Amino acid sequence: MPPKKRSSGTPQKKELKGNMKSGSPDSSENAVLSPERHKDKEPEFVSLSEELQATNPICDHAWRIWEREIRSMDKANMPYSNRHQWGACLFIAGMELDGISLTFTQFLKVVGLSVKQFISLVRKMDVNVDTISPKVNTALKRLENKYNVTLALYQRFVKRTELWESSWTMFLLAKGTFLQMEDDLVIAFQLLLCVLEFFTKRFTPSLLQSPYKSAVSSSTLSPPTRTSRRNQGKAKPRPPEMDVQLLVTLCKESDCSVDEVKNVYQTTFCAFLDSVGLSGLQVLPPIETLSKQYEELYHKNKDFDARLFLVDDETLSPNKTEVSKVEMTPRKNLSGDDVAIPVPQTPIRAAMNSIQQLRVDLTSASDQPSSNLLVYYKNCTVDPTEEIRKRVEELGQVFIKRFAQAVGQHCEGLGRKRFNLGAQLYYKVMESMLTSVSLNETFNHIIYKLLNNAAFHTSLLACALEVVMATYVGNSLKSGGFGRSSGASDSVETDLCFPWILDVFQLPAFDFYKVIESFIKAEPTLKHDMMKHLEQCEHVIMESLAWKADSPLFDLLKQSREEGPGEQAEPPATLNQPLHHNHTAADLYLSPVRPSHQPPATEAEPPTPGTKALRSDSLSLFYKKLYRMAYMRLKTLFSHLLTSHPELEPIIWTLLQHTLQNEYELMRDRHLDQLIMSAMYAICKVKNVDLRFKTIVTAYKEMPNTNQETFKRVLIREGQYDSIIVFYNLVFMQKLKTNILQYSSPRPPPLSPIPRIPCSPYKNSPLRVPGSNNVYVSPLKSSRMSPVVMTPRSRILISIGESFGSADKFQKINEMVSSTNWSLKRSLNGGSAPKPLKRLRFDMDGQDEADGSKSSGESTLIQKLAEMSKFPTTFVHVYCLNCELDFPEPQKYSSHHTSSCL
């Protein structure tokens, strides 16, 4: 039902009440705007500054932002008035100077925008490196996350039984008072269920619908009393009596864990009731009291007023496209004749389904070692049973304490439940790992060494807990620092996101990386989205976390360098060799395992004194993956910027590979993408190609999984940070000047091999072709045609955005591949084809011309494949008959089939 709109307590038409305090260090005369000081500015801007209660310094700073960066912007893609843009400038200036006196809702009402519109505007204005500082971006992200979570909770709230204003206000007050992390969707929803239970019991039973009416009629109004909870601290506490029938009904309807919600009720919610004097109340609490307390909290936090959801206030209205966009998930059929009924996949339902599935997968697992594991322990030369038990207990205490500090007071119980789930997964995966390795008796002695390796156990437990935390929080990574952010406003990011668990356990990221691949292989029930999440964690480690100043990675690199000039972490010559994913946890944690000049050995023994040091498997595999990831990221950025200069890609890659191999100190406390952008700019500079850093940064911001701090806050020297341009001038260019200039000489350095990009070991879904949003590749499973009668061209599999089509559809596809008639491609889409980035034409010799210049040997077939990439969701696969190799990119096939292979 729609909310009952009461006049009392609902801030529908309230006057602006700022706290009138300035964060400026200037004298008190700056606390109030002086229009006389701003006669050089437009009168409407000064008037808006007065309405927003800006100080003189904020007004000056906002005007500088407007004059320097916003006034001259291209207004074609900016559907906002000058007043809107001025408001955004004043917000940016106020956040940077800590001088905003209005709440966010009050600010929005003056400017005349909703939360979504305002955040979108501020991000559109970030056209230069320094328009929006990391401080402002972090504040915006927090506001956006809190808004998204609160919106999802409210949309679920209004779908329940009778809605009354006081219950929503109480929930907002409880969430804001007792949850340190208000954008945790799951815990906030569990708290909402507690509030609903509290109000439903006190609501008139005759007005309730089934099943709430029957649940209330047989329940009592007595929550755990203050006395009973005080007794919990005694030697043998008596558990508080609580009728949970109504809570069970609410949890069952939402697929929510009753134990977890009960824990939230008995700790967080009861503590809240005590704090507001409502623990013994047997009737509905007065709305005036709750609204007044929330009013004080809202003005203290200066964010948006979530009570305005109750009156459909325009400042909190989501975008229409987001409201209409509802993912549909089919229910599992109960029988073969049943028809799958789609149900709305809301954020809360998606979260509850993921948590429920995790619990089902761990039904048979225990948070203690199984009998099979104990057998492995007993067979070790040194029995690790007690050491493992002690380590798990100690890490559990640390985890629960840090969890409560991050989420909020009284949340230790929830932290304990999540740790227990992680312990179950930890022991389950450990047993699976040991069982698979022990099939080869030669490796039994390696197993026993692995079981006594502390780094392995801590990493394995951390990985299990990361899976649990990502399931509850949402499998996103922490924004800020060098964590990756998808940029999508739908994702919920909190302090519990990766790499939070590494900080909790004080675990080096390089050690955590070693367990990821083995963990995924050993856990067959791991869902695809969680495999993808762990793969993203691995990427974050390789691009930044493993390069922290105190990382053990630098010690391994130093040891490798000390072996001699010929020794490298991973020789470039191996880049075009396949990347084998047959490493075990023992290979990596007991590394080094083999001499760098000898074939692989089965022993995992450390080198004896006086012998040559052994190459580290963990370092070798790390660099193999690093090179491949670096090349793919370079190729993606290159495809956005330099498609007209294809000859530069291998040169840029050679410089980047040289830097990672020989100047790896440049990565200390820095990010891989910083070196990629710098290498690209350096080669363009020395080759006289006009490419500005601003252009590189603009393209980089549009890429997925990037963070603005990567180019806005780069380490220059110890304790000093600046933009990537300053880093390039003072650090990168100074360190690599000699090498960079070699590429302008008549005899440039030899080019590094292009890494062979394998399919991901973590997924079987199609992979997106770099530089395209709609072209994917997947392995060729089988063919109904004999390879003898097939040609490389007939091995191309194409699907134009749908399932198998009619014969005439495929006939048109064949005509499109063999013809240059663009009208055929338009007819396939039923309209005009998307405008290509460049007009391409094909000549009779199979050579291409782009902007009047001949290409370097690419075939007509490859260019047509590129043109086909303009179609929505096109799948392209190129396969070589003679050598039975897959080519995930047409360019790779082009260079291959011109060789002696064919």
Long-range contacts (C-beta under 8 A, 24 or more apart in sequence): 1-158, 1-161, 1-162, 1-163, 2-158, 2-163, 3-158, 3-163, 3-165, 3-168, 3-310, 3-311, 4-163, 4-164, 4-165, 5-165, 5-310, 5-311, 6-165, 6-287, 8-287, 8-288, 8-291, 9-165, 9-166, 9-169, 9-287, 9-288, 9-290, 9-291, 9-292, 9-307, 10-165, 10-291, 10-307, 10-310, 10-311, 11-295, 11-305, 11-307, 11-308, 12-308, 12-311, 12-313, 16-102, 16-106, 16-109, 16-110, 17-106, 17-299, 18-53, 18-101, 18-102, 18-106, 19-101, 19-299, 20-53, 20-101, 21-101, 22-55, 22-57, 22-58, 22-99, 22-101, 23-97, 23-98, 23-99, 23-100, 24-55, 24-56, 24-57, 24-58, 24-97, 24-99, 26-55, 26-56, 26-57, 29-56, 30-55, 30-56, 30-57, 31-55, 33-59, 38-63, 44-82, 44-83, 44-86, 45-86, 48-83, 48-86, 48-87, 48-90, 48-110, 48-111, 49-90, 51-110, 52-87, 52-90, 52-94, 52-102, 52-107, 52-110, 52-111, 53-101, 53-102, 54-90, 54-93, 54-94, 54-99, 55-97, 55-99, 57-97, 57-99, 58-90, 58-93, 58-94, 58-97, 58-99, 58-100, 59-90, 59-93, 61-93, 61-96, 61-97, 62-86, 62-89, 62-90, 62-92, 62-93, 62-94, 63-89, 65-89, 65-92, 65-93, 65-131, 69-125, 69-127, 69-128, 69-131, 70-125, 70-127, 70-131, 73-125, 73-127, 77-124, 78-124, 80-113, 80-117, 80-121, 80-124, 83-111, 83-112, 84-111, 84-112, 84-113, 84-121, 85-121, 85-125, 87-111, 87-113, 87-118, 88-118, 88-121, 88-122, 88-125, 89-125, 91-118, 91-122, 91-136, 92-122, 92-125, 92-131, 92-132, 92-133, 92-136, 95-135, 95-136, 95-139, 96-133, 96-135, 96-136, 100-302, 102-302, 103-298, 103-299, 103-301, 103-302, 103-303, 103-304, 103-305, 104-143, 104-302, 104-303, 104-304, 105-298, 105-303, 105-304, 105-305, 105-308, 105-315, 108-304, 108-315, 109-315, 113-315, 114-314, 114-315, 114-316, 114-317, 115-143, 115-144, 115-147, 115-304, 115-315, 115-316, 116-147, 116-317, 116-318, 116-319, 116-322, 116-489, 119-143, 119-144, 119-489, 126-701, 126-708, 127-698, 128-694, 129-694, 129-697, 129-711, 129-712, 129-723, 129-724, 129-725, 130-712, 130-723, 132-708, 133-712, 134-480, 134-708, 134-709, 134-712, 134-713, 137-708, 137-709, 138-479, 138-480, 141-479, 141-485, 141-493, 142-183, 143-303, 143-304, 144-489, 145-183, 145-492, 145-493, 145-494, 146-182, 146-183, 146-303, 146-304, 147-304, 147-316, 148-183, 148-347, 148-489, 148-490, 148-492, 149-182, 149-183, 149-184, 149-185, 149-188, 149-492, 150-306, 150-309, 151-309, 151-316, 151-318, 152-185, 152-346, 152-347, 152-348, 153-185, 153-188, 153-189, 153-192, 153-348, 154-306, 154-309, 155-346, 156-189, 156-192, 156-254, 156-346, 156-348, 157-192, 157-196, 160-196, 161-200, 161-208, 161-209, 161-212, 162-203, 162-207, 162-208, 164-199, 164-203, 164-284, 165-287, 165-307, 165-310, 166-199, 166-284, 166-285, 166-286, 166-287, 166-290, 167-195, 167-196, 167-198, 167-199, 168-307, 168-309, 168-310, 169-287, 169-290, 169-291, 169-294, 169-307, 170-195, 170-198, 170-199, 170-285, 170-290, 171-195, 172-294, 172-306, 172-307, 173-272, 173-276, 173-290, 173-293, 173-294, 173-297, 174-268, 174-269, 174-272, 176-294, 176-297, 176-298, 176-301, 177-272, 177-275, 177-297, 178-268, 178-271, 178-272, 178-275, 178-408, 178-409, 178-410, 179-268, 179-407, 179-408, 180-405, 180-406, 180-407, 180-408, 180-409, 181-406, 181-407, 181-408, 181-494, 181-495, 181-496, 183-492, 183-493, 183-494, 184-407, 184-473, 184-492, 184-494, 184-496, 185-347, 185-348, 185-351, 185-473, 185-474, 185-492, 186-351, 186-352, 186-355, 186-472, 186-473, 187-264, 187-407, 187-408, 187-411, 187-414, 189-254, 189-256, 189-348, 189-351, 190-256, 190-260, 190-261, 190-264, 191-264, 191-268, 191-269, 193-247, 193-250, 193-251, 193-254, 193-256, 193-261, 194-247, 194-261, 194-264, 194-265, 194-268, 194-269, 195-269, 196-250, 197-246, 197-247, 197-250, 197-265, 198-223, 198-269, 198-273, 199-284, 200-246, 200-250, 201-246, 202-281, 202-282, 202-283, 202-284, 203-284, 211-249, 212-246, 212-249, 215-245, 215-246, 215-248, 215-249, 216-246, 218-245, 219-243, 219-245, 219-246, 221-282, 223-265, 223-270, 223-273, 223-279, 224-266, 224-270, 225-279, 225-280, 226-274, 226-279, 229-266, 229-270, 240-266, 242-266, 254-348, 254-352, 255-349, 255-352, 255-353, 255-356, 256-352, 257-355, 257-359, 259-417, 260-414, 260-417, 263-413, 263-414, 263-417, 264-414, 266-413, 267-410, 267-411, 267-412, 267-413, 268-408, 268-409, 268-410, 268-411, 271-409, 271-410, 329-353, 347-490, 347-492, 351-472, 351-474, 354-471, 354-527, 354-529, 355-471, 355-472, 357-527, 358-421, 358-467, 358-468, 358-471, 359-421, 361-525, 362-421, 362-424, 362-425, 362-428, 365-424, 365-425, 365-427, 365-428, 366-424, 366-427, 367-420, 367-423, 367-424, 367-427, 368-423, 368-427, 369-427, 370-427, 370-431, 372-431, 372-435, 373-427, 373-430, 373-431, 373-434, 376-431, 376-434, 376-438, 376-447, 376-448, 376-451, 377-451, 379-444, 379-448, 380-448, 380-451, 380-452, 381-448, 382-452, 384-451, 384-452, 387-452, 387-454, 388-451, 388-457, 391-454, 391-457, 391-458, 391-461, 392-423, 392-426, 392-461, 395-458, 395-461, 395-505, 396-423, 398-504, 398-505, 399-465, 399-504, 399-505, 402-504, 403-496, 406-494, 406-495, 406-496, 406-500, 407-496, 418-465, 418-468, 418-469, 418-472, 419-465, 421-468, 422-461, 422-464, 422-465, 422-467, 422-468, 423-461, 423-464, 425-464, 425-467, 425-468, 425-523, 426-460, 426-461, 426-464, 426-465, 428-523, 429-460, 429-463, 429-464, 429-519, 429-522, 429-523, 430-460, 432-522, 432-523, 432-524, 433-518, 433-522, 433-584, 433-585, 436-521, 436-522, 437-584, 437-586, 442-602, 443-586, 443-602, 446-586, 446-590, 446-604, 447-586, 449-586, 449-590, 449-604, 450-585, 450-586, 450-589, 450-590, 453-589, 453-590, 455-511, 455-514, 455-589, 456-514, 456-515, 456-585, 456-589, 458-505, 458-507, 458-511, 459-507, 459-511, 459-512, 459-514, 459-515, 459-589, 460-515, 460-519, 460-585, 461-505, 462-501, 462-502, 462-505, 462-507, 462-512, 463-512, 463-515, 463-516, 463-519, 463-534, 464-519, 465-501, 466-498, 466-501, 466-534, 466-537, 467-526, 467-530, 467-533, 467-534, 469-496, 469-497, 469-498, 469-500, 469-501, 470-497, 470-498, 470-530, 470-533, 471-530, 472-496, 473-497, 475-529, 475-530, 475-532, 475-533, 475-536, 477-536, 477-537, 477-540, 479-707, 480-707, 480-709, 481-709, 482-540, 482-543, 482-544, 482-545, 482-671, 482-707, 482-709, 482-710, 483-540, 483-707, 484-536, 484-539, 484-540, 484-705, 484-706, 484-707, 485-705, 485-706, 485-707, 486-704, 486-705, 487-704, 487-706, 498-533, 498-537, 498-540, 499-537, 499-540, 499-545, 502-545, 508-546, 508-550, 508-551, 508-552, 509-541, 509-545, 509-546, 509-548, 509-551, 510-541, 510-546, 510-551, 510-552, 510-553, 510-618, 510-622, 511-552, 512-537, 512-541, 513-538, 513-541, 513-542, 513-546, 513-622, 514-585, 514-588, 514-589, 514-618, 515-585, 515-588, 515-589, 517-581, 517-583, 517-761, 517-762, 518-583, 518-584, 518-585, 518-588, 520-761, 520-762, 521-761, 528-763, 528-765, 531-762, 531-763, 532-762, 532-763, 534-762, 535-760, 535-762, 535-763, 536-705, 538-625, 539-629, 539-705, 542-622, 542-625, 542-626, 542-629, 542-672, 543-629, 543-633, 543-671, 543-672, 543-673, 544-670, 544-671, 544-672, 546-622, 547-667, 547-668, 547-669, 547-670, 547-671, 548-668, 548-669, 549-668, 549-669, 553-619, 553-622, 554-664, 554-668, 556-616, 556-618, 556-619, 557-619, 557-664, 559-613, 559-616, 560-615, 560-616, 560-619, 562-613, 563-596, 563-612, 563-613, 563-615, 567-596, 567-615, 568-661, 569-619, 569-620, 569-622, 569-623, 569-661, 570-619, 570-620, 570-623, 570-624, 570-627, 572-657, 572-661, 572-752, 572-753, 573-753, 574-624, 575-624, 575-627, 575-628, 575-657, 575-752, 575-753, 575-754, 575-755, 575-756, 576-753, 576-754, 576-755, 576-756, 577-756, 578-756, 578-758, 579-624, 579-625, 579-628, 579-756, 579-758, 581-758, 581-761, 583-617, 583-621, 587-617, 587-618, 588-617, 588-618, 588-621, 589-618, 591-616, 591-617, 591-618, 591-619, 592-616, 592-617, 593-617, 623-660, 626-660, 626-672, 627-657, 627-660, 627-755, 628-755, 628-756, 628-757, 628-758, 629-672, 630-656, 630-657, 630-660, 630-672, 630-676, 631-754, 631-755, 631-757, 632-757, 632-770, 633-672, 633-673, 633-676, 634-676, 634-679, 634-680, 635-770, 635-771, 636-703, 636-770, 636-771, 637-676, 637-677, 637-680, 637-696, 637-699, 637-700, 637-703, 638-680, 638-771, 639-770, 639-771, 639-772, 640-699, 640-702, 640-703, 640-771, 641-680, 641-691, 641-695, 641-696, 641-699, 642-680, 642-684, 642-689, 642-691, 643-771, 643-837, 643-838, 644-838, 644-850, 644-851, 644-853, 645-687, 645-689, 646-855, 646-856, 647-856, 648-683, 648-684, 648-687, 648-689, 650-751, 650-752, 650-754, 651-683, 651-687, 651-743, 651-748, 651-751, 652-679, 652-680, 652-683, 653-751, 653-752, 653-754, 654-749, 654-750, 654-751, 654-752, 655-679, 655-682, 655-683, 655-736, 655-739, 655-740, 655-743, 657-752, 658-739, 658-749, 658-752, 659-736, 663-735, 663-736, 666-731, 666-732, 666-735, 668-715, 669-715, 670-714, 670-715, 670-727, 671-710, 671-714, 673-700, 673-706, 673-710, 673-711, 674-710, 674-711, 674-714, 674-724, 674-727, 675-732, 677-711, 677-724, 678-724, 678-727, 678-728, 678-732, 678-733, 681-728, 682-728, 682-732, 682-733, 682-736, 682-740, 683-740, 683-743, 685-740, 686-740, 686-741, 686-743, 686-744, 687-743, 687-744, 693-724, 693-725, 693-728, 697-724, 757-888, 757-889, 759-886, 759-888, 766-875, 767-888, 769-869, 769-876, 769-888, 769-889, 770-889, 772-869, 774-869, 774-870, 774-871, 774-872, 774-873, 774-874, 775-868, 775-869, 775-874, 775-875, 775-876, 776-873, 776-874, 776-875, 776-876, 777-875, 777-876, 777-877, 777-886, 777-888, 777-889, 778-875, 778-877, 779-877, 779-886, 780-877, 780-879, 780-886, 787-881, 790-881, 791-881, 792-878, 792-879, 792-880, 792-881, 792-893, 792-897, 792-902, 793-817, 793-861, 795-877, 795-878, 795-879, 795-881, 796-865, 796-876, 796-877, 796-878, 797-875, 797-876, 797-877, 798-868, 798-874, 798-875, 798-876, 799-873, 799-874, 799-875, 800-828, 800-871, 800-872, 800-873, 800-874, 801-871, 801-872, 801-873, 801-874, 816-864, 816-868, 817-861, 817-864, 817-868, 825-867, 825-868, 825-870, 825-871, 828-871, 829-871, 829-872, 833-870, 833-871, 834-870, 836-867, 836-870, 840-866, 840-867, 857-894, 857-898, 858-891, 858-894, 859-894, 861-890, 861-894, 862-890, 862-891, 862-893, 862-894, 865-890, 866-890
